């Protein structure tokens, strides 16, 4: 799970080492879980559901593509609220305009979250069948001809007084 996509500022090539701030779900010794959750909600400006997702999805990359000094500031801020995180060096530099960055930015504007495994996403409701009175109907045996077509005679139309005009004749007479 990627918490903050941090696409801005990533450069092609690797001028200096970059780091990821990774939250592994553990707390500092003597930290109260409720206070840590409140602190993380304040720190990242997220609701309790997203804080719970951080713990459920651990390890979580909180921020990537940071220089060592900035990554250390993130670690210090998380320690201040009682959460333990680690800094991991990134193996490869990420291109400036990665297609994933545009998709991530679009996804970040919507408030989608992942449900825990096994969650029922749609509650099905039983809908009663409509009550139709079908007592006047019956079923025929298979292979039974349901209707018989009676042959009809061609209509007797007298066309003896009609004739055809030659091709190109004026019919407005």
Beta strands, then each sheet from edge to edge (+ up, - down):
strand 1: 19-27
strand 2: 60-66
strand 3: 83-89
sheet 1: 2+ 1- 3+
end
